[in-house]
Amino acid sequence: MLFSIGVYAQSADVITQILETDKVTYGQMCYLSAVRQNLIFEDDSFDTAVAVMAANYQVEELLDVDYIVNAETVAAMFMRIWPNVKGGLFFRITNGSPRYAYKHLKAVRIIPENIDPKSSLTGAQALNILTLCMNKFGADDECMALEVEDEVEEEAEVPVEENASSEVVEDQSVKTEKTE
């Protein structure tokens, strides 16, 4: 399976490490978010990413870099990358609640239907969600697309591209087709 992952000029080693992760961590997601926003350099550590994200009020808690995060937390972190994306009414009322960040990204077909809000994500799923956010909400000129191969077993969860509906929603910048 081929994933096109839009990222800054992040270290290929770090992206490969995240892609191969079975359960993404707080440090990895802070790193992706912080590098995407130019808050840290690509060779900075996950510890630095967490500290910078907390100092910039991008994350609510200063957790251990190895803490396994769920889909809601990832959604909230990625929604904060694009402050001009307002989300739904409850997202705004709750000041960016992870629950409503998840619901918004699911409503705009970035998070697949089969991902539970409290479940952990694989690195491939998290990078897919980041890429779809970048496609939908915008990516800077400095972004580049890395093509990374990932072998997926048949029992693995369905990737975003295969799970998306074939119907086209007006004003949707990411269009995918259901494959059989």
C-alpha positions as CSV (number, residue, x, y, z in Angstrom):
1,M,0.0,0.0,0.0
2,L,1.3,3.4,-0.9
3,F,0.7,6.5,1.4
4,S,1.3,10.0,0.2
5,I,2.3,11.8,3.3
6,G,2.4,15.6,3.2
7,V,4.9,16.9,5.7
8,Y,7.5,19.6,6.1
9,A,11.1,18.5,5.4
10,Q,10.9,16.3,8.5
11,S,13.5,13.6,8.9
12,A,12.7,10.6,6.9
13,D,13.9,8.5,9.8
14,V,11.4,10.0,12.2
15,I,8.5,9.7,9.6
16,T,9.5,6.1,9.0
17,Q,9.5,5.4,12.8
18,I,6.1,7.0,13.2
19,L,4.7,5.1,10.2
20,E,5.9,1.8,11.6
21,T,4.4,2.5,15.0
22,D,1.5,0.3,16.2
23,K,0.2,2.9,18.6
24,V,1.2,6.5,18.2
25,T,2.5,8.4,21.3
26,Y,2.0,11.9,22.7
27,G,5.6,12.7,21.8
28,Q,5.2,11.6,18.2
29,M,2.0,13.6,17.7
30,C,3.4,16.7,19.4
31,Y,6.5,16.4,17.1
32,L,4.3,16.2,13.9
33,S,2.2,19.2,15.1
34,A,5.2,21.3,16.2
35,V,7.3,20.7,13.1
36,R,4.2,21.4,10.9
37,Q,3.8,24.8,12.7
38,N,7.5,25.6,12.6
39,L,7.7,25.6,16.4
40,I,10.7,23.2,16.5
41,F,13.4,22.0,14.1
42,E,13.1,18.6,12.4
43,D,16.0,17.3,14.4
44,D,14.5,18.2,17.8
45,S,13.4,15.5,20.2
46,F,9.9,14.4,21.1
47,D,10.6,15.8,24.6
48,T,11.3,19.2,23.1
49,A,8.1,19.0,21.0
50,V,6.0,18.3,24.0
51,A,7.6,21.1,26.0
52,V,7.1,23.6,23.2
53,M,3.5,22.5,22.5
54,A,2.7,23.0,26.2
55,A,4.5,26.4,26.3
56,N,2.4,27.5,23.3
57,Y,-0.8,26.3,24.9
58,Q,-1.3,23.8,22.1
59,V,-1.8,20.9,24.4
60,E,-3.7,20.9,27.7
61,E,-1.5,18.5,29.6
62,L,2.2,17.9,29.9
63,L,2.2,14.1,29.5
64,D,5.1,11.7,29.0
65,V,6.3,11.4,25.4
66,D,5.6,7.6,25.5
67,Y,2.0,8.0,26.5
68,I,-0.3,6.3,24.0
69,V,-2.8,8.8,22.6
70,N,-6.3,8.1,21.3
71,A,-8.1,9.3,18.2
72,E,-9.7,12.2,20.0
73,T,-6.4,13.5,21.2
74,V,-4.9,13.3,17.8
75,A,-7.9,15.1,16.3
76,A,-7.6,17.9,18.8
77,M,-3.8,18.3,18.2
78,F,-4.3,18.4,14.4
79,M,-7.2,20.9,14.6
80,R,-5.0,23.3,16.5
81,I,-2.6,23.4,13.6
82,W,-5.2,25.3,11.6
83,P,-6.6,28.0,13.9
84,N,-8.8,29.3,11.0
85,V,-10.7,26.0,10.9
86,K,-13.5,26.8,13.3
87,G,-15.1,23.3,13.7
88,G,-18.7,22.7,14.8
89,L,-20.7,24.7,17.3
90,F,-19.8,22.5,20.2
91,F,-16.1,22.5,19.3
92,R,-16.2,26.3,19.6
93,I,-18.3,26.3,22.7
94,T,-16.0,23.8,24.5
95,N,-12.9,25.7,23.4
96,G,-11.5,22.9,21.2
97,S,-12.6,19.8,23.1
98,P,-10.9,16.7,21.8
99,R,-14.3,15.0,21.6
100,Y,-15.7,17.7,19.3
101,A,-12.4,17.9,17.3
102,Y,-12.8,14.2,16.6
103,K,-16.5,14.6,15.7
104,H,-15.6,17.5,13.3
105,L,-12.8,15.6,11.5
106,K,-15.2,12.6,11.2
107,A,-18.0,14.8,9.8
108,V,-15.7,16.2,7.1
109,R,-14.6,12.6,6.3
110,I,-11.0,12.9,7.4
111,I,-11.3,10.3,10.2
112,P,-12.8,7.1,8.9
113,E,-16.1,5.8,10.3
114,N,-14.4,2.6,11.7
115,I,-12.1,4.5,14.1
116,D,-13.4,4.7,17.6
117,P,-12.7,8.0,19.5
118,K,-11.1,6.2,22.4
119,S,-9.0,3.8,20.3
120,S,-5.3,4.2,19.7
121,L,-4.1,4.9,16.1
122,T,-1.3,3.3,14.2
123,G,1.4,5.6,12.8
124,A,0.0,5.1,9.3
125,Q,-3.5,6.1,10.4
126,A,-2.2,9.2,12.2
127,L,-0.1,10.3,9.2
128,N,-3.0,9.6,6.9
129,I,-5.2,11.9,9.0
130,L,-2.6,14.6,9.0
131,T,-2.2,14.3,5.2
132,L,-6.0,14.6,4.7
133,C,-6.1,17.6,7.1
134,M,-3.4,19.3,5.0
135,N,-5.3,18.5,1.8
136,K,-8.6,19.9,3.2
137,F,-7.4,22.8,5.3
138,G,-4.3,23.8,3.4
139,A,-0.6,23.2,3.3
140,D,2.2,25.7,3.0
141,D,4.4,25.9,-0.1
142,E,7.3,24.4,1.8
143,C,5.4,21.1,2.3
144,M,6.4,18.2,0.3
145,A,4.9,14.8,-0.4
146,L,6.8,11.8,0.7
147,E,5.8,8.5,-0.7
148,V,6.2,5.8,1.8
149,E,5.5,2.1,1.4
150,D,3.7,0.4,4.2
151,E,2.9,-3.3,4.1
152,V,-0.5,-4.0,5.6
153,E,-1.7,-7.4,6.6
154,E,-5.2,-8.4,5.4
155,E,-6.6,-8.3,9.0
156,A,-5.4,-4.7,9.5
157,E,-7.9,-1.9,9.6
158,V,-9.1,-0.4,6.4
159,P,-7.0,2.6,5.3
160,V,-8.8,5.9,4.9
161,E,-8.8,5.8,1.1
162,E,-10.6,2.4,1.1
163,N,-13.1,3.3,3.8
164,A,-14.2,6.7,2.3
165,S,-17.6,6.9,0.6
166,S,-17.7,7.1,-3.2
167,E,-20.3,9.9,-3.1
168,V,-18.8,13.4,-3.6
169,V,-19.7,16.1,-1.0
170,E,-19.9,19.6,-2.4
171,D,-16.9,21.7,-1.3
172,Q,-14.9,18.7,-0.3
173,S,-11.3,19.1,-1.4
174,V,-10.4,15.4,-0.9
175,K,-12.2,13.0,-3.1
176,T,-11.7,9.3,-2.8
177,E,-13.4,6.3,-4.3
178,K,-14.4,3.1,-2.6
179,T,-12.3,0.2,-3.8
180,E,-13.4,-3.4,-3.7
